[in-house]
Amino acid sequence: MEETICVGAVAGAFGVHGEVRLKSFTSDPGAIADYAPLSTEDGARQFEVEISREIKNGFAARLSGVETKEEADALRGVRLYAPRNRLPGLPDDEFYHADLIGLSVLDTGGKTLGEVKAVFNHGATDLLELRIAGQSRTVLLPFTRDIVPTVDLEAGRLVADPPEGLLD
């Protein structure tokens, strides 16, 4: 199966005529429909996407094959994926979240700090969830140029200069 990137998620039904609430994870949120057909994570279902209008926290949209409120509600929480080759290329200092997950994290002296477990964005900046090497705990590391000056996807690592006390 070709590599896919999560570009959105269904947040439930919108109205009673089969529309869904669609959250877009793309840099231009309205462009999510341009990457259709979108598929479920396992690739079992594919959907054409037609955005009806912008609503709070996303879009009201029609997904092909979804005709009723019950069908739309059944998709609540389903993440939607597009093949990487349909997505735009990124500038050198931007990354798809999927590319960061699993990278080794080293400090500026070359010591292994851990591994990126997840990437979150709650508005202000991206946060890397870092699983600390040799421990089960995780910490959130701001993904800024000052704190993460180097990302080397080819080498599978990034270099971080975490704020003092974060890893204690």
N, C-alpha and C positions, 0 to 999 in steps of 0.2 A: 504494500500500500504506500502511495506517495506521502511525503511529509506534509502534515497539516498544521495550521496555526488557529487557535481559538480566536474568533473575531467578534463573538457576541453570545448572548444567552437569552432564553425566553423567560420572562418574569411572570407569566400567567396570561390569562385571557384579558382582552380589552373589549368590553361590551358583550353582546349576546349573539353576534353574527360570525364568530370564528376568527376575529382578529386577535393578535397576540400583542402583549407588551414586550418590546424588543429592546434589550440593552446592547449598545454597540461598544466594543472595545477598540475600535479603529481610531487612528489619529484624527481623521475626518469622520465623525460619527455617521453622517448621512451616506457615506460611501459604502457602507456595509452591503447594500444591495448590489453594488457593482461587482462584488466577488462571488455572487451566486452562480450556480447552486451551492448552497451551504449544506454540510452534512453533520450528522450526529457524530460523537467521538468515535463510535465503533464503525461508522460508515454505513450502518444499516438503513438509514433514511436520508434522503436528500430533499432540499426545499428550494424552490425559487422564492425570492423575496420581493415584495412590493410594499414600500413604505407608504402608508396612508397620510400620516401627519406626525408632527412632533408633539410629544406629551411630556409631562414631568418625568424626569429620569429616563428618557429614551424616546421610543417611537411606537406608534400604533402601526402594525404591519400585518399584511396577509402573507401566509406561508402556503405554498402549493400543497394541496391535499388536506388542508385543515379547513373544515367547513362549519363546525359548530363550536359553541362555547366550551362544551365538554372536551372536545378534541384539543382545543387551545389550552385549557386548564391541565390536561394530561401532560402537556409539554413543559409545564412549569419547572424551571431549574435545568432544562436541557441546554447544554452548551453547543454552540454552532461553530463549525470549522470550515476553513477554506484551504485549498491547496496552496502551499508556499509560493509556487510559481505564478499564481494569480495576484499575489500581493505586490505592492510597489517595493522597489529597492529602498534601502534606508541610507541616510548619510552616515559617515564614519563614526559619529558620536551618538548614534541612536541604535537601539537593539530591540528585537522582539523578545518579550518576556520569556517565551519558550526557549530561546537560545541561552538565557542566563541560568535557568534552572539546571542544577547538576554541576555547575562550574566549581572548581576548587577555589578557595579564597586564601590568599597568602597575605602576610603583613609586608610592610615595606622592606623588612630585612630578609624576606624569603621564608619565614616560618609559616607552616600551614595553620590557619585559623579554623578552617572547616569547609563547609560546602553550602552552596545556595540551594535551599529547599523549596522556596516559593518567592514570588514577587507580588507585592501589593501596591495599589495606588488608592489612597483615600483623599486625594485632592491636592495636597501641597506638593508632594514629591513621591517618587517611587520608593518603596522600602523593600530591601532584600531580607528574607527570613534566612538567617544563617544558622545551620546546625553546627554547633561547636565540636571541633575534632575531639574524639574520645569521650564525649558526653552525650547525654540524651536531650539536654536542654537546647533551646534555640534563642536567638536574640534578633531584634530588628535593626538593620543597618541602613541608614539613609543612603540612597543611591544618587549621590551628588559627585561632581567632578573632584571636589576637595577631599571627600572621604573615600571615593573609589576612583583614583586617578588613571588606572589602567584596566582595560578589559581586552583580553586576548582570546577570542573565540577559537582560533586555530589551535592554540596550546591548551584550551580547556580550563583557563584560569582567569582570575582577576586579582588585582592587587588592591588592598584596602588599608587605609590609615584610620581605624576606628577611633571615635572619641574616647578619651581617657576614662577608664572605669566601666566601659560598656561590656567588656568580656570578663570582668572580675566576678 
